[in-house]
Amino acid sequence: MVKKKKIIKKKSENVKVNTPQKDNLKNKASSNQKLEENKHNEVKHVKVTQVKESKNSKKCVFSKNKDVITILILVILIIAIVLISVTTTNKDTNPPIDTNVPVVDVNLDVNLSNPAITQEEFQIKSLELQLKILREVKGKQFDFLKTKYTELDLDSELMDQCILENDYADPDMNVLESDIIMKIQTDSFLATSLGVSGTPGIYVNGYFINGAQDYNLVSEKIEFALSDPVIDWNYENKSFTSELDSEPKLTILYNDGHQLIKDNTLELVDFMTNSEQLTPEIKEFFSKLFSETEVVYLSYEDALAKSMIEAIGLTTIPGFYLDGNIDSLDIKTDENLSYFFTNLFVETSTNGYVLSPKVVSDLISAANITTLSQLLNYNIMADELDYVIGDPDAGVNIYVFTDYDCPYCTKFEQETQSLIIKNYVDTNKANLVIKDFVVHEMSALFPAIFSRCAEKQGKYLETHELLFSLREQLGQTAMVEPVMEKYNAEIEELNVLYQQLLEQNKVQ
């Protein structure tokens, strides 16, 4: 059974840290503004672990204030069109568009005082070529999917009109009048704001699941969520404050309602103080932190914990809150340790400090702990335009951020999602909301639009499932690479011109 669901959004904010992998949510509660004011204490280039991030964790950031063409072009304007030199030699079945890929080295023999092209001319030329490629890829995908109208029992005229109204390859299109494009933007921006670094990203009543985990793990999270208490968070509550002259104390705010999560919290603490994956300096800092302070574990259900969480604006657990008279501690007096303290902890309005949630998230990922992170105020993910699969009033809300050209999303959809629907959605224990997080812009955007056009005819879920079954026919290798190869000469020309501009800028 498929129903529409309207949920009133609650405002919330994550502590901001200086990282390209996380932006702040819009429309945040005023109660969290103090943490934003302390952004001079944010993490700046502190190497916490020696684990390097995979290219597959790349994500696309959308801005609501830009034209849809600008949204696409600014993300992949220069690098995507020179990637042909990479994609033609690397036949990966799912090559991500990586904005960190260096431009191909080209031998230049140019007069830099008189460049062949200005930056503005280059941008125009790049845009024109990019639009050609976008139109051809979209056209190939559209022609292929039109053959599926009958199979999906779709009205062809309505589908054609909907796709025309959401034609992102049309430079004259007004994105503000495109409800589907705007919805995809909103959901992709939300994923970025929450710190989702890859697809699929799944939230089960706030419990975060990263990647295509198996059904047993997801089911475990659903069972946790079904037994959790319902807490009404009020981030305007400022009743809690710390005593500056009290003994130093590190309060670990966590969920102790489930033995596995309790054990994983202890595992995280052990990782912070003993793991060889941490740099020696960071390991020394955390060892001093835990040895010099009284460590208290406090369940997020506790009245004191709830007051602390609301006062400091913490939206994810576990959280690490340090307060009391800490000026005499080594982490403050030692020059090297105090550097890490300043960059890892964020001062709050409650006379205390909170370990940056981004740092906590990185530590959890480095420790490879799958059952721990929990978003408390998970209603911030709800949107009145969400297409809710199942009972809107079910006790568990499952949000899946997905991309139609992601092999891991395909694995999750085919192996896990169907079982979730059968065992939890169809039994009214949970509902499911699928949100588009377009990582592979060239190949996954049109399928996302196609599915949302089918949604208007009540055919979303079956279309969603079909698109994943057709991923190899619609994806990067089948649809994008052949088009880019066609324009190889023009791409190489732009590559040379781009190198000239770089050299010109160096001279200036």
C-alpha positions in Angstrom: 0.0 0.0 0.0 1.4 3.4 -1.0 0.4 6.6 0.7 1.5 10.2 0.9 2.8 11.3 4.3 3.2 14.8 5.6 5.5 15.2 8.6 6.1 18.5 10.4 9.8 19.1 10.3 11.7 19.7 13.5 14.7 22.0 13.3 18.1 20.8 14.3 21.8 21.3 13.7 24.9 19.3 13.7 28.1 20.9 15.2 29.9 22.3 12.2 33.4 21.2 11.4 35.8 22.3 8.7 35.4 19.5 6.2 34.2 19.2 2.6 32.2 16.2 3.6 29.6 17.9 5.7 27.6 21.1 5.4 25.1 22.5 7.9 21.4 21.9 7.5 19.3 24.9 6.5 16.6 26.3 8.7 18.3 25.4 12.0 17.0 26.1 15.5 18.2 29.3 17.1 19.3 27.2 20.1 22.2 25.9 18.1 23.6 29.2 17.0 26.1 29.3 19.8 28.0 26.3 18.4 28.2 28.0 15.0 29.7 31.1 16.7 32.6 29.0 18.0 33.6 27.8 14.5 37.2 29.0 15.2 37.5 25.9 17.3 36.6 23.6 14.4 38.8 20.8 13.1 41.4 22.2 10.7 43.6 19.7 8.9 44.1 17.5 12.0 45.0 14.0 10.9 43.0 11.7 13.1 43.6 8.4 11.4 45.9 7.1 8.8 43.0 5.6 6.8 42.5 7.3 3.5 39.1 8.0 2.1 38.0 6.0 -0.9 37.0 7.8 -4.1 33.8 5.9 -4.0 32.7 8.1 -1.1 32.5 11.1 -3.3 29.2 12.9 -3.3 27.4 15.6 -5.2 26.4 18.9 -3.4 23.4 20.8 -4.8 22.5 24.4 -4.2 18.9 25.5 -4.3 19.9 29.0 -5.5 21.4 27.9 -8.8 19.9 27.1 -12.2 19.8 23.4 -12.8 22.3 23.6 -15.6 24.7 25.5 -13.3 24.1 22.8 -10.7 25.3 20.1 -13.1 28.0 22.0 -14.9 29.7 23.5 -11.8 30.0 20.0 -10.4 31.6 18.4 -13.5 32.3 21.4 -15.8 36.0 21.0 -16.3 37.1 17.7 -14.8 34.3 15.6 -16.2 35.0 16.6 -19.8 38.6 15.7 -19.6 38.0 12.4 -17.9 37.8 10.7 -21.2 41.5 10.2 -21.0 40.8 8.2 -17.9 37.6 6.4 -18.8 38.9 5.2 -22.1 41.8 3.4 -20.4 40.0 2.3 -17.3 36.9 0.2 -18.1 35.6 0.1 -14.5 32.0 -0.9 -14.7 31.1 1.9 -12.3 33.7 4.7 -12.5 32.8 7.6 -10.3 33.2 11.2 -11.4 36.0 12.3 -9.1 36.5 16.1 -8.9 40.0 15.4 -7.5 41.3 13.7 -10.6 44.1 15.8 -12.0 44.0 17.3 -15.5 45.9 15.3 -18.1 49.4 16.5 -18.5 49.8 18.2 -21.9 53.0 19.5 -23.5 52.5 23.2 -24.1 54.2 25.5 -26.5 52.1 28.7 -26.2 52.7 32.4 -25.8 51.4 33.0 -22.3 51.3 36.7 -22.7 48.8 36.3 -25.4 46.6 33.2 -24.5 44.6 31.6 -27.2 41.4 31.9 -25.1 40.1 33.9 -22.2 38.7 32.3 -19.1 35.2 33.5 -20.0 35.5 32.1 -23.5 36.7 28.8 -22.1 33.8 28.6 -19.8 31.3 29.2 -22.6 33.1 26.7 -24.9 33.1 24.1 -22.0 29.4 24.7 -21.3 28.4 24.2 -24.9 30.3 20.9 -25.1 28.9 19.8 -21.8 25.4 20.5 -22.9 25.9 18.5 -26.1 27.1 15.5 -24.0 24.3 15.9 -21.5 21.7 16.0 -24.2 23.0 13.0 -26.0 23.3 10.9 -22.9 19.8 11.9 -21.8 18.4 11.2 -25.2 19.9 7.7 -25.3 18.5 6.9 -21.9 15.1 8.4 -22.8 14.9 6.4 -26.0 15.8 3.2 -24.1 13.3 3.8 -21.3 10.4 4.7 -23.6 10.4 1.1 -24.6 9.4 0.2 -21.0 6.2 2.3 -20.9 4.0 -0.6 -21.7 5.7 -2.9 -19.3 5.2 -0.4 -16.5 1.7 0.5 -17.6 2.6 4.1 -18.0 0.7 6.8 -19.9 3.2 7.7 -22.6 1.8 11.3 -23.1 1.9 12.1 -19.4 5.4 10.7 -19.1 6.7 12.6 -22.1 5.3 15.8 -20.8 6.7 15.3 -17.3 10.2 14.6 -18.7 10.0 17.6 -20.9 9.1 19.8 -17.9 12.2 18.5 -16.1 14.6 18.8 -19.0 17.9 19.6 -17.2 19.7 19.7 -20.5 17.6 22.7 -21.7 19.5 25.9 -20.8 16.3 27.9 -20.9 14.6 25.8 -18.3 13.5 27.5 -15.1 14.6 25.1 -12.3 12.2 26.8 -9.8 9.3 25.6 -11.9 10.5 22.0 -12.0 9.1 20.2 -9.0 11.0 17.0 -9.6 14.4 18.7 -10.1 13.8 20.7 -7.0 12.9 17.6 -5.0 16.1 15.8 -6.2 18.1 18.9 -5.2 16.6 19.0 -1.8 17.2 15.3 -1.0 20.7 15.4 -2.3 21.5 18.5 -0.3 20.0 16.8 2.8 22.2 13.8 2.3 25.3 16.0 2.1 24.2 18.0 5.2 23.8 14.8 7.2 27.3 13.7 6.2 26.3 10.8 4.0 29.5 10.2 2.2 28.4 7.5 -0.2 25.5 5.5 -1.4 23.4 3.7 -0.3 23.0 5.6 3.0 20.3 4.3 5.2 18.7 5.7 8.4 16.4 3.6 10.5 14.8 6.0 13.1 18.1 7.7 13.2 20.3 4.6 13.3 22.8 5.1 10.4 23.8 2.3 8.1 26.6 3.0 5.7 26.7 1.0 2.5 24.9 -2.1 1.2 24.8 -4.1 4.5 23.0 -7.4 4.6 19.4 -7.9 5.7 20.3 -9.2 9.2 22.1 -6.0 10.2 19.3 -3.8 8.9 16.7 -6.0 10.5 18.6 -5.7 13.8 18.5 -1.9 13.6 14.8 -2.0 12.9 14.2 -4.2 15.9 16.3 -1.7 18.0 14.1 1.2 16.7 10.9 -0.7 17.5 11.9 -1.0 21.1 13.3 2.5 21.6 11.4 5.1 23.6 10.0 8.1 21.8 11.6 11.3 23.0 10.5 14.8 22.1 13.6 16.8 21.6 13.5 20.6 22.3 16.7 22.3 21.3 15.6 25.6 22.7 15.9 24.1 26.2 18.9 25.9 27.9 18.3 24.7 31.4 21.7 22.9 31.7 25.0 24.6 32.4 28.3 23.3 33.7 30.2 24.4 36.8 33.6 25.8 36.0 35.1 25.0 39.3 34.0 21.3 39.4 36.3 18.4 38.9 37.1 17.7 35.2 34.6 15.2 33.8 34.1 13.5 30.4 30.5 12.5 29.9 29.8 10.0 27.2 26.2 10.4 26.0 25.1 7.2 24.4 22.3 4.7 23.9 22.5 1.9 26.5 19.1 0.3 25.6 20.8 -2.4 23.5 23.7 -4.6 24.5 25.4 -4.5 21.1 25.4 -0.7 21.1 26.7 -0.6 24.7 29.5 -3.0 23.7 30.3 -1.0 20.6 30.5 2.2 22.6 33.2 0.6 24.8 34.9 -0.7 21.6 35.0 2.9 20.3 36.6 4.2 23.5 39.2 1.4 23.3 39.9 2.3 19.7 40.4 5.9 20.6 43.1 5.1 23.2 44.8 2.0 21.8 44.4 1.6 18.0 47.4 1.6 15.8 45.3 3.2 13.1 45.4 6.5 15.0 48.5 8.7 14.7 50.7 8.6 17.8 49.9 12.2 18.6 46.1 11.6 18.5 46.4 8.4 20.5 48.4 10.2 23.1 45.8 13.0 23.3 42.9 10.6 23.8 44.8 8.5 26.3 45.5 11.7 28.4 41.9 12.8 28.0 40.5 9.6 29.5 43.2 9.2 32.2 43.0 12.8 33.4 39.2 13.1 33.7 36.4 11.3 35.4 34.6 9.3 32.7 30.8 9.0 33.1 28.6 7.0 30.7 25.1 8.5 30.6 22.1 7.1 28.6 20.5 9.6 26.3 17.1 8.7 27.9 18.3 10.0 31.3 16.7 13.4 32.2 20.2 15.0 32.8 21.5 13.6 29.5 18.5 14.9 27.6 19.0 18.4 29.2 22.7 18.3 28.3 22.0 17.2 24.7 19.4 19.9 24.1 21.6 22.6 25.7 24.7 21.9 23.6 22.7 21.2 20.5 24.0 17.7 20.0 22.0 15.9 17.3 24.0 12.6 17.1 25.1 10.1 19.6 27.5 8.9 20.9 28.6 12.3 22.1 31.6 13.3 24.3 31.0 16.3 26.6 33.9 17.7 28.6 33.4 20.2 31.4 34.7 21.3 34.8 38.0 22.9 35.7 40.2 21.6 32.9 42.8 24.4 32.8 45.4 22.4 34.7 45.1 19.3 32.5 47.9 18.2 30.2 45.5 18.4 27.3 45.3 22.1 28.0 48.8 23.0 29.3 51.0 20.9 26.9 51.6 22.8 23.7 51.2 19.8 21.4 48.2 18.4 23.2 46.5 21.7 23.5 46.7 22.1 19.7 44.6 19.0 19.3 42.2 20.0 22.0 41.6 23.3 20.3 40.9 21.6 17.0 39.0 18.5 18.1 36.7 20.0 20.7 34.1 22.7 20.1 33.3 25.2 22.9 29.6 25.4 23.9 27.5 27.9 25.6 27.2 25.7 28.7 30.8 26.3 30.0 31.9 23.0 28.4 33.3 21.4 25.3 31.9 18.8 22.9 34.1 16.5 20.7 33.2 17.4 17.2 30.6 15.0 15.8 32.5 14.9 12.5 35.5 13.6 14.4 33.3 11.0 16.2 31.9 9.9 12.9 35.4 9.6 11.4 36.5 7.5 14.4 33.5 5.2 14.1 34.2 4.7 10.4 37.9 4.1 11.0 37.1 1.5 13.7 34.6 -0.1 11.3 31.8 -0.2 13.9 28.6 -0.6 12.0 26.1 -0.4 14.9 26.6 2.8 16.9 25.9 6.1 15.3 22.4 7.5 15.8 20.7 10.7 14.7 18.4 11.8 17.5 16.1 14.2 15.8 15.6 12.1 12.7 12.3 13.9 11.7 14.5 16.5 10.0 14.7 14.1 7.1 11.0 14.2 6.5 9.6 16.2 3.6 5.9 16.7 2.8 6.7 15.7 -0.8 8.2 12.4 0.2 6.6 9.3 -1.4 6.0 7.0 1.6 5.8 3.3 1.0 3.7 1.6 3.6 1.8 3.0 6.6 2.7 6.6 7.3 2.0 6.1 11.0 4.2 3.0 11.4 6.6 3.1 14.4 9.8 3.0 12.3 10.8 5.4 9.4 13.4 4.0 7.0 15.1 6.5 4.7 17.3 5.3 1.9 19.6 7.7 0.0 20.3 6.0 -3.3 21.8 6.5 -6.8 20.7 4.6 -9.9 24.2 4.0 -11.2 25.6 2.8 -7.9 26.4 -1.0 -7.9 26.1 -1.1 -4.1 22.7 0.5 -4.3 21.7 -2.1 -6.8 22.9 -4.9 -4.4 21.0 -3.3 -1.5 17.8 -2.9 -3.5 17.8 -6.4 -4.9 19.1 -8.3 -1.9 17.9 -6.4 1.2 15.3 -3.8 0.4 12.8 -6.4 -0.9 13.0 -8.3 2.4 12.6 -5.2 4.4 9.4 -4.4 2.5 8.1 -7.9 2.9 8.8 -8.4 6.6 8.4 -4.8 8.0 6.7 -2.5 5.5 3.9 -4.9 4.4 3.3 -5.8 8.1 2.9 -2.1 9.0 5.9 -2.1 11.4 7.8 0.3 9.3 7.5 2.6 6.3 10.1 3.3 3.6 11.1 6.6 1.9 13.6 6.5 -0.9 15.5 9.7 -1.5 17.6 10.4 -4.6 21.3 11.2 -3.8 22.7 11.7 -7.3 26.4 10.9 -7.1 26.9 9.8 -10.8 25.4 12.9 -12.3 25.8 12.1 -16.0 24.2 8.6 -15.7 21.9 8.6 -12.7 20.1 11.9 -12.9 17.7 11.0 -15.8 16.7 7.7 -14.2 15.9 9.6 -11.0 13.7 12.0 -13.0 12.1 9.1 -14.9 11.2 7.4 -11.6 9.6 10.5 -10.2 7.6 11.1 -13.3 6.3 7.5 -12.9 5.5 8.3 -9.3 3.0 10.8 -10.6 1.1 7.9 -12.1 1.4 5.8 -9.0 4.1 3.5 -10.5 7.1 4.6 -8.4 8.2 1.4 -6.7 7.9 -0.9 -9.7 9.8 1.7 -11.8 12.4 2.1 -9.1 13.0 -1.7 -9.1 13.1 -1.9 -12.9 15.7 0.9 -13.1 18.1 -1.0 -10.9 17.6 -4.1 -12.9 18.6 -2.1 -16.0 21.6 -0.3 -14.4 24.2 -1.9 -16.7 22.2 -0.8 -19.8 21.6 2.7 -18.5 24.9 3.5 -16.7 28.3 5.0 -17.2 29.8 2.3 -19.4 26.8 1.8 -21.7 25.5 5.4 -22.0 28.1 8.0 -21.0 31.4 6.6 -22.3 30.3 6.1 -25.9 29.0 9.7 -26.1 32.2 11.1 -24.5 34.4 9.1 -27.0 32.4 10.7 -29.8 33.6 14.1 -28.6 37.2 13.0 -27.8 38.8 15.6 -30.1 36.9 18.5 -28.7 37.6 17.3 -25.1 41.3 17.1 -25.8 41.2 20.6 -27.3 39.5 21.9 -24.2 42.1 20.1 -22.1 44.9 21.9 -23.8 43.1 25.3 -23.4 42.6 24.6 -19.8 46.3 23.9 -19.3 47.1 27.2 -21.0 44.8 29.0 -18.6 46.4 27.4 -15.6 49.9 28.3 -16.9 48.7 31.9 -17.6 47.4 32.2 -14.0 50.7 31.0 -12.6 52.5 33.7 -14.6 50.2 36.3 -13.3 
